[in-house]
Amino acid sequence: MKLELLDYTIIFGFFALVLFIGIYVSKKSGQNSTEYFLSGRSMPWWLLGLSMVATTFSTDTPNLVTDLVRSNGVSGNWGWWCFLLTGMLTVFVYAKLWRKSNVKTDLEFYELRYGGKAASFLRKFRAIYLGVLFNVITMASVTLAAIKIGGVMLGLEPWVTVVSAGLITVVFSALGGFKGVVYSDFFLFFMAMAGAIGAAYYLVNLPEVGGLQAVLENENVKDKLGILPDFSDKKALITALIIPLAVQWWSSWYPGGEPGGGGYIAQRMLAAKNENHAIGATFFFNIMHYALRPWPWILVALASLVVYPDIASIHEAFPNVTEDKLGHDLAYSAMMTKLPTGLLGVVLASLVAAYMSTISTQLNWGSSYIVYDFYKQQINPEATEKQMVNVGRISTVLLMVLSAFLALALQDAMGVFNLLLSFGAGTGLIFILRWFWWRINAWSEITAMFSSGILAVLLETTPLRGYLFSPETGIFPEWADLPFIMLVTTIIWLTATFVTQPESKEVLRNFYLKIQPGGPGWAKIVDEAKEDNVEIVKTNEKWGVPSGIKAMLSGVVLIYSIMFATGYWIYGEYQLAIVLTIVVALSAFVLLKVWQGMKNVF
């Protein structure tokens, strides 16, 4: 594959635009830490929503989707499609609560909701645990995808890709801060979307592929098309659909799909102009993220099965790729090599855009944890605004360096995805309930965090997995490791909750007074406050969570219906597509009615 002048012009023109944005906003972003990490809390919903979508484009996402489709069929995507339930719960219940909290990071929430040394430890420890460890692993996965793309499409050595891709990203991220990230995401989104759709259309119509109908009828593709798994295959049904929809979405902490909101999603909600803009941003993100964006990648993955039916055929076509980087996820990059001049430049620029958007967000989000939740809390409580901005810029560079080194050691995106799910298994229910149940305390979160992490490591590094999850022992099915971690972790943190002291009355009352969460889970605290002649209830409005759950379910039906309908229109199954399109219209109508009834709640 050879890049022509037009391709280089498109790619370097894109680089110049992003760098210009970073330099242009650098002066204002450097004024203070709130500007640098939250853009002064002045962002509109549509810009934040586009930024969330652009961030989750990433270079590893099409690779992951390709791996899932080639390994398990289209239905394999339920491993991440299930997080729509989390997303909709965040939209209609938690977005408003986060914006009310007025914290600068979601970790600052710990010292709002909990008290004492345990809350302080939790905040500082998770600043490193999430801001550095998890963040570096996530960025390394994204950089690994860039390495594979650079190796297959451009013949670049891994270190060359890491240095060239990371350098520009870290420069504009360090200079522009959050505002630079969000402004550039606006352009990155359209570039990434154009590249994904253009590539899918061209590659499906390659002579060796034969067009969409030929793809759908190909022997390598026929058994991969189901949007739902085969209901007659019990194992596939349980692992691909039942566990994700029944357990995984609420039990696991995963970057971008945190139960109750969190991470860079929370950062954008906190940067919104007001509560309604926070809700609008997250709703727009979920529609684009789940309903529309996956299908171009899915089509390329299906077409790749025609051209490269197995890993051996990929290796044969690209012998220079090292053994440790081979996998089904490489098929996406392999297909990109077949693009013509011009479109190749657009697609490469779109992949660069996806990489830069994700990495810049992770860098700014991670450094916000380091600055607010570790440096200012542990190192320099009297830090000036200028010092915090400078530490933010230094930590941005260090996070990039750490992730680059780790990326050189990783092998595939699927492994990282599963690792992150395992580390967060069993913790999600706490993030959902801590707003609405007074009894949860800092020790609930500490024990959940450590138990899930330790169990994940034990299952990966000791014979415990082989003993618990092997057909010979019959203790657990081989697919039950994630539910096992979730169950054990939940038992541990619930036990810790009831054997440790609850948070003090002062902490709980101050939290209720500020957030007004309402509901039966706070009845004891409200009643005790009344007995002590302390007024903590500001309003007599109806509790909004039941309406929020109704809106969540309507939104889930709406977005899944759009996703299914889009797929069946593409497959040419028009009767199903028409029925689902009608369901889209009906669920949109129901959601609108429910939302109108929610205006005076909370």
C-alpha positions in Angstrom: 0.0 0.0 0.0 1.3 3.4 -1.0 0.2 6.8 0.2 -0.1 9.5 -2.5 0.3 13.3 -2.2 -3.5 13.7 -1.7 -3.5 11.2 1.2 -0.5 13.0 2.9 -2.3 16.4 2.4 -5.4 15.2 4.1 -3.5 13.6 7.0 -1.1 16.5 7.7 -3.9 19.1 7.2 -5.8 17.3 9.9 -2.8 17.3 12.2 -2.3 21.0 11.6 -6.0 21.7 12.5 -5.8 19.9 15.8 -2.6 21.5 16.8 -4.0 24.9 15.9 -7.0 24.3 18.2 -4.8 23.3 21.1 -2.5 26.3 20.7 -5.5 28.7 20.2 -7.3 27.7 23.5 -4.1 27.2 25.5 -4.0 30.7 27.0 -7.6 30.6 28.4 -7.3 26.9 29.4 -4.2 27.7 31.4 -5.9 30.5 33.5 -7.0 28.2 36.2 -7.7 24.5 37.0 -11.4 24.7 36.4 -10.8 26.0 32.9 -8.1 23.4 32.3 -10.2 20.4 33.4 -13.9 21.6 33.0 -13.8 24.6 30.6 -15.4 26.8 33.3 -18.6 24.6 33.4 -19.9 26.4 30.3 -20.3 23.6 27.7 -23.5 23.1 25.7 -25.1 19.6 25.5 -24.5 19.0 21.8 -20.8 19.8 22.0 -20.4 17.5 25.0 -22.4 14.8 23.4 -20.3 14.9 20.2 -17.2 14.8 22.4 -18.4 11.7 24.2 -19.0 9.9 21.0 -15.7 11.0 19.5 -13.9 9.8 22.6 -15.4 6.3 22.4 -14.6 6.0 18.6 -11.0 5.1 19.5 -8.7 3.1 17.3 -9.2 -0.1 19.4 -13.0 -0.1 19.1 -13.2 -1.1 15.4 -10.5 -3.7 16.1 -12.5 -5.0 19.1 -15.8 -5.1 17.1 -14.0 -6.9 14.3 -12.6 -9.4 16.8 -16.1 -10.0 18.3 -17.8 -10.4 15.0 -15.2 -12.7 13.5 -15.0 -14.8 16.7 -18.6 -14.9 17.9 -20.7 -13.2 15.2 -22.6 -9.9 15.4 -24.3 -11.0 18.6 -20.9 -11.0 20.3 -21.2 -7.3 20.6 -23.7 -7.7 23.4 -20.6 -7.8 25.6 -20.6 -4.0 25.3 -24.1 -3.3 23.9 -25.4 -4.2 27.3 -23.9 -1.0 28.8 -26.7 0.9 27.1 -28.8 0.1 30.2 -26.1 1.8 32.3 -26.0 4.7 29.9 -29.8 5.3 30.0 -29.8 5.1 33.8 -27.1 7.7 33.8 -29.2 9.9 31.5 -32.5 9.9 33.3 -31.4 9.4 37.0 -27.7 10.3 37.6 -26.9 13.1 35.2 -28.9 15.5 37.2 -27.4 14.3 40.5 -23.9 14.7 39.2 -24.5 18.2 38.0 -26.1 19.1 41.4 -23.0 17.8 43.2 -20.9 20.6 41.6 -17.7 18.5 42.3 -14.7 19.0 40.0 -14.0 15.3 39.6 -16.2 12.3 40.3 -13.6 11.2 43.0 -14.3 14.4 44.9 -17.8 12.8 45.4 -16.2 10.5 48.0 -15.6 13.3 50.5 -19.1 14.6 49.8 -20.8 11.3 50.4 -18.5 9.8 53.0 -16.4 11.1 55.8 -13.3 10.6 57.9 -10.0 8.9 57.0 -11.6 6.1 55.0 -13.2 8.6 52.6 -9.9 10.5 52.2 -8.0 7.3 51.6 -10.5 6.1 49.0 -10.3 9.4 47.1 -6.5 9.5 47.0 -6.1 5.8 46.3 -8.6 5.7 43.4 -7.0 8.8 42.0 -3.9 6.6 41.3 -5.9 3.3 40.8 -8.1 4.8 38.1 -6.2 7.9 37.0 -3.0 6.0 36.5 -3.4 2.2 36.5 -6.8 1.8 34.7 -6.2 4.8 32.6 -2.8 3.6 31.4 -4.2 0.2 30.6 -7.0 1.7 28.6 -4.7 4.0 26.7 -2.3 1.2 26.0 -5.1 -0.8 24.4 -5.9 2.2 22.2 -2.2 2.6 21.3 -1.9 -1.2 20.6 -4.6 -0.7 18.0 -2.6 2.2 16.5 0.5 -0.1 16.4 -1.5 -2.7 14.5 -2.9 -0.2 12.1 0.5 1.4 11.5 2.2 -2.0 11.0 -0.4 -3.4 8.6 -1.3 -0.2 6.6 2.0 1.7 6.6 4.6 -1.0 7.5 5.8 1.0 10.6 7.7 -0.5 13.5 5.7 -0.4 16.7 7.9 2.2 18.4 7.6 4.5 15.3 3.8 4.4 15.6 3.9 5.0 19.3 6.2 8.0 19.1 4.6 9.6 16.0 0.9 9.0 17.1 1.6 10.0 20.7 3.7 13.1 20.3 1.1 15.4 18.6 -1.7 14.1 20.9 0.2 14.8 24.1 1.3 18.3 22.9 -2.2 19.5 22.1 -3.7 17.8 25.1 -1.2 19.4 27.5 -1.6 22.8 25.9 -5.4 23.0 25.3 -6.7 21.2 28.3 -10.4 20.1 28.4 -11.6 22.9 26.1 -9.0 21.9 23.5 -10.1 18.3 23.8 -13.8 19.1 23.3 -13.3 21.6 20.5 -11.1 19.2 18.6 -13.6 16.4 19.2 -16.1 18.3 17.2 -14.0 17.9 14.1 -12.7 14.5 15.1 -16.2 13.1 15.3 -17.1 14.1 11.7 -13.8 12.9 10.4 -14.1 9.6 12.1 -17.7 9.0 11.0 -16.9 9.9 7.4 -13.9 7.5 7.4 -15.9 4.6 8.9 -18.9 5.0 6.6 -16.7 5.6 3.5 -14.5 2.6 4.2 -17.5 0.3 4.8 -19.2 1.3 1.6 -16.0 0.8 -0.5 -14.8 -2.4 1.1 -18.1 -4.2 0.9 -18.2 -3.5 -2.9 -14.7 -4.7 -3.6 -14.5 -7.1 -6.5 -13.2 -9.9 -4.3 -16.0 -9.3 -1.8 -18.8 -8.9 -4.4 -21.2 -6.5 -2.7 -23.5 -6.6 0.2 -25.6 -9.5 -1.0 -22.6 -11.6 -1.7 -21.3 -10.9 1.8 -24.6 -12.0 3.4 -24.7 -15.2 1.4 -21.0 -16.1 1.9 -20.4 -19.4 3.7 -18.0 -17.8 6.2 -20.5 -15.1 7.1 -23.9 -16.8 7.2 -23.6 -18.1 10.8 -22.2 -14.7 12.0 -25.2 -12.5 11.0 -27.5 -12.9 14.0 -28.0 -9.8 16.0 -29.3 -12.1 18.8 -27.4 -15.3 19.6 -28.7 -18.7 18.6 -31.3 -19.6 21.3 -30.7 -23.3 20.7 -27.1 -22.9 21.8 -27.4 -22.7 25.6 -23.8 -21.7 26.2 -23.8 -18.9 23.5 -27.2 -17.6 24.8 -26.0 -17.4 28.4 -22.5 -15.9 27.7 -23.4 -13.6 24.8 -26.8 -12.3 26.0 -28.1 -13.4 29.4 -25.1 -12.5 31.5 -24.5 -9.1 29.8 -28.1 -8.1 30.1 -28.9 -9.6 33.5 -25.6 -9.1 35.4 -22.8 -7.3 33.5 -24.3 -3.9 32.9 -25.0 -3.1 36.5 -22.3 -5.2 38.3 -19.2 -4.1 36.4 -17.2 -0.9 36.3 -15.9 -0.2 32.8 -14.5 3.0 31.4 -17.3 4.8 29.6 -19.9 2.5 30.9 -19.7 3.1 34.7 -22.9 2.3 36.5 -24.3 5.6 37.9 -21.9 7.6 35.6 -18.3 8.2 36.3 -14.9 8.8 34.6 -14.8 11.0 31.5 -18.6 10.7 31.2 -19.0 12.4 34.6 -16.3 14.9 33.7 -18.5 16.0 30.7 -21.6 16.1 32.8 -19.8 18.3 35.4 -18.6 20.6 32.6 -22.2 21.2 31.3 -23.9 24.6 31.6 -26.6 23.1 33.8 -28.5 19.9 34.7 -30.6 19.8 31.5 -27.5 20.2 29.3 -25.9 17.3 31.2 -28.9 15.1 30.5 -29.1 16.1 26.8 -25.4 15.4 26.3 -25.5 11.9 27.7 -28.7 11.0 25.9 -27.3 12.2 22.5 -24.1 10.2 23.2 -26.0 7.0 23.9 -28.1 7.2 20.7 -25.0 7.7 18.5 -22.8 5.3 20.4 -25.1 2.3 20.4 -27.7 2.8 17.7 -25.8 4.0 14.6 -22.1 4.0 14.9 -21.3 0.2 15.2 -22.8 -0.8 11.8 -20.0 0.5 9.5 -17.5 -1.5 11.6 -19.7 -4.6 11.6 -20.0 -4.5 7.8 -16.2 -4.3 7.4 -15.8 -7.2 9.9 -18.2 -9.3 7.9 -16.5 -8.4 4.6 -13.1 -9.3 6.1 -14.4 -12.9 6.6 -14.7 -13.2 2.8 -11.2 -11.9 2.1 -9.4 -13.2 5.2 -11.4 -16.2 6.6 -9.0 -17.0 9.4 -5.9 -15.7 11.2 -3.6 -17.8 9.0 -4.8 -15.9 5.9 -4.1 -12.6 7.5 -0.6 -13.7 8.5 0.0 -14.9 4.9 -1.0 -11.5 3.5 1.1 -9.6 6.1 4.1 -11.8 7.0 6.0 -8.9 8.6 3.5 -8.7 11.4 5.0 -10.4 14.5 3.4 -13.4 16.0 2.5 -11.6 19.3 0.4 -9.1 17.4 -1.6 -11.6 15.3 -5.3 -11.9 16.0 -8.8 -11.5 14.5 -8.7 -7.8 15.5 -6.0 -7.3 12.8 -8.5 -8.0 10.1 -9.9 -4.4 10.3 -6.5 -2.9 9.5 -5.9 -5.5 6.8 -9.1 -4.5 5.0 -8.1 -0.8 5.2 -5.0 -1.5 3.0 -7.4 -2.0 0.0 -8.7 1.6 0.0 -7.9 3.9 -2.9 -6.0 7.2 -2.9 -8.0 10.0 -1.3 -10.4 7.7 0.6 -7.3 6.1 2.1 -6.1 9.5 3.4 -9.6 10.2 4.8 -9.7 6.8 6.6 -6.2 7.1 8.0 -7.0 10.6 9.2 -10.2 9.3 10.7 -8.3 6.6 12.5 -5.8 9.1 13.7 -8.8 11.3 14.8 -10.2 8.4 16.7 -6.9 7.7 18.4 -6.3 11.4 19.3 -9.8 11.9 20.6 -9.7 8.9 23.0 -6.2 9.5 24.2 -6.6 13.2 24.7 -9.7 12.6 26.8 -8.1 9.9 28.9 -5.1 12.1 29.4 -7.1 15.1 30.6 -9.4 13.0 32.7 -6.6 11.0 34.3 -4.5 14.1 35.0 -7.6 15.8 36.6 -7.6 12.9 39.2 -3.9 13.3 39.8 -4.1 17.0 40.3 -7.4 17.4 42.3 -7.6 14.1 44.1 -4.0 13.2 44.8 -1.6 16.2 44.4 -3.8 18.8 46.0 -5.0 16.4 48.7 -1.8 14.6 49.5 1.2 16.6 48.3 0.3 20.3 48.3 -3.0 21.3 49.8 -2.1 25.0 49.4 -1.4 24.6 45.6 -2.1 27.7 43.5 -4.1 27.5 40.3 -1.0 27.9 38.2 0.7 25.1 40.0 -2.2 22.8 39.5 -2.3 23.5 35.8 1.4 22.9 35.5 1.1 19.6 37.4 -1.8 18.7 35.1 0.4 19.3 32.0 3.3 17.3 33.5 1.1 14.3 34.5 -0.4 14.4 31.0 3.0 13.7 29.5 3.9 11.0 32.1 0.6 9.1 31.5 1.3 9.1 27.7 4.8 7.7 28.3 3.6 5.0 30.6 0.8 3.9 28.3 3.2 3.8 25.3 5.6 1.4 27.0 2.7 -0.9 28.1 1.2 -0.9 24.6 4.4 -2.4 23.2 3.9 -5.4 25.5 0.2 -6.0 24.8 -1.2 -8.5 22.3 -4.9 -7.9 21.6 -7.8 -5.6 22.4 -10.1 -8.5 23.6 -7.8 -9.5 26.3 -7.7 -5.9 27.7 -11.5 -5.6 27.5 -12.0 -8.8 29.5 -9.3 -7.7 32.0 -11.0 -4.4 32.7 -14.4 -6.1 33.1 -12.9 -8.6 35.6 -11.2 -5.8 37.7 -14.5 -3.9 38.0 -16.9 -6.9 38.4 -19.1 -6.7 41.5 -18.5 -3.0 42.2 -21.2 -1.5 39.9 -24.1 -2.0 42.3 -22.4 0.2 44.9 -22.1 3.1 42.3 -25.9 2.7 41.6 -27.0 2.5 45.2 -24.7 4.9 47.0 -26.8 7.9 46.0 -30.1 6.3 47.3 -29.1 4.1 50.3 -27.7 5.8 53.4 -26.1 2.7 54.8 -23.4 2.3 52.1 -20.1 3.7 53.5 -16.5 4.2 52.4 -15.6 0.7 53.5 -18.2 -0.7 51.2 -16.3 0.7 48.2 -12.9 -0.1 49.6 -13.6 -3.8 50.1 -15.4 -4.1 46.8 -12.5 -2.5 44.9 -9.8 -4.6 46.5 -11.8 -7.9 46.4 -12.6 -7.6 42.7 -9.1 -6.7 41.8 -7.5 -9.5 43.9 -9.9 -12.1 42.5 -9.3 -10.9 38.9 -5.5 -11.3 39.5 -5.8 -14.7 41.1 -7.9 -16.0 38.3 -5.4 -14.8 35.7 -2.2 -15.8 37.5 -2.9 -19.0 39.5 -4.3 -22.5 38.9 -7.5 -21.3 40.7 -9.2 -20.7 37.3 -8.4 -24.2 36.1 -9.8 -25.7 39.3 -13.0 -23.7 39.6 -13.9 -23.4 35.9 -13.0 -26.7 34.3 -15.3 -29.4 33.0 -13.3 -31.9 35.2 -14.2 -30.4 38.5 -17.8 -29.4 37.6 -17.7 -26.6 40.2 -18.5 -23.7 37.7 -19.0 -23.7 34.0 -16.0 -22.4 32.1 -17.8 -19.2 31.2 -18.7 -18.3 34.8 -15.6 -16.4 36.0 -17.1 -12.9 35.6 -20.3 -13.9 37.5 -18.1 -15.6 40.1 -16.1 -12.5 40.8 -19.3 -10.4 40.9 -21.0 -12.8 43.4 -18.0 -13.0 45.7 -17.3 -9.3 45.6 -20.9 -8.4 46.3 -21.0 -10.7 49.3 -17.8 -9.2 50.6 -18.9 -5.6 50.3 -22.4 -6.2 51.7 -20.8 -7.9 54.7 -18.4 -5.0 55.2 -21.3 -2.5 54.9 -23.2 -4.1 57.8 -20.2 -4.9 60.1 -18.7 -1.4 59.9 -20.0 1.8 61.3 -22.3 3.9 59.1 -21.3 7.4 58.1 -21.9 10.1 60.7 -25.2 12.0 60.9 -23.5 15.2 59.9 -22.0 13.7 56.7 -25.3 12.0 55.7 -27.4 15.1 56.4 -25.1 17.4 54.5 -25.1 15.1 51.5 -28.9 14.9 51.5 -29.2 18.7 51.9 -27.0 19.3 48.8 -28.2 16.5 46.5 -31.8 15.9 47.6 -31.8 12.2 46.4 -35.1 11.3 48.0 -36.6 7.8 48.2 -37.1 5.2 50.9 -33.4 4.5 51.2 -33.0 7.9 53.0 -36.2 7.7 55.0 -34.3 6.9 58.3 -32.0 9.9 57.9 -34.8 12.3 57.0 -37.0 11.1 60.0 -34.1 11.4 62.4 -33.3 14.9 61.2 -37.0 15.9 61.8 -36.8 14.5 65.3 -33.7 16.7 65.9 -35.5 19.7 64.4 -33.0 19.8 61.5 -34.5 20.5 58.1 -32.7 18.7 55.2 -35.6 18.4 52.7 -35.8 21.4 50.5 -38.8 20.4 48.4 -41.9 18.3 48.6 -41.8 17.4 44.9 -42.4 13.8 43.9 -39.4 11.4 44.0 -38.1 11.2 40.5 -36.4 7.8 40.3 -39.5 5.8 39.3 -40.2 8.2 36.4 -36.5 8.1 35.6 -36.5 4.3 35.4 -39.6 4.5 33.1 -37.7 6.9 30.9 -34.6 4.7 31.0 -36.6 1.6 29.8 -38.3 3.7 27.1 -34.9 5.0 26.0 -33.4 1.4 26.0 -36.3 0.2 23.8 -35.9 3.2 21.5 -32.1 2.8 20.9 -32.1 -1.0 20.7 -35.0 -0.7 18.2 -33.0 1.8 16.1 -30.0 -0.5 16.2 -32.0 -3.6 15.3 -34.0 -1.8 12.6 -30.7 -0.4 11.0 -29.3 -4.0 10.9 -32.4 -5.5 9.3 -32.6 -2.8 6.7 -29.0 -3.6 5.8 -29.7 -7.3 5.8 -32.7 -6.8 3.4 -35.1 -8.3 5.9 -37.7 -5.6 5.3 -40.7 -6.9 7.2 -38.7 -7.0 10.5 -37.1 -3.6 9.6 -40.5 -2.0 9.1 -42.0 -3.4 12.4 -38.9 -2.2 14.3 -39.1 1.2 12.7 -42.7 1.5 14.0 -41.5 0.4 17.4 -38.9 3.2 17.2 -41.7 5.8 16.6 -43.9 4.4 19.4 -41.0 4.3 21.9 -39.9 7.8 21.0 -43.5 9.0 21.7 -43.7 7.2 25.0 -40.3 8.6 26.0 -41.4 12.1 25.2 -44.5 11.7 27.4 -42.5 10.3 30.3 -39.9 13.0 30.0 -42.5 15.8 30.1 -43.8 14.3 33.3 -40.3 14.4 34.8 -39.8 18.1 34.6 -40.9 18.8 38.1 -39.2 15.9 39.9 -36.0 15.8 42.0 
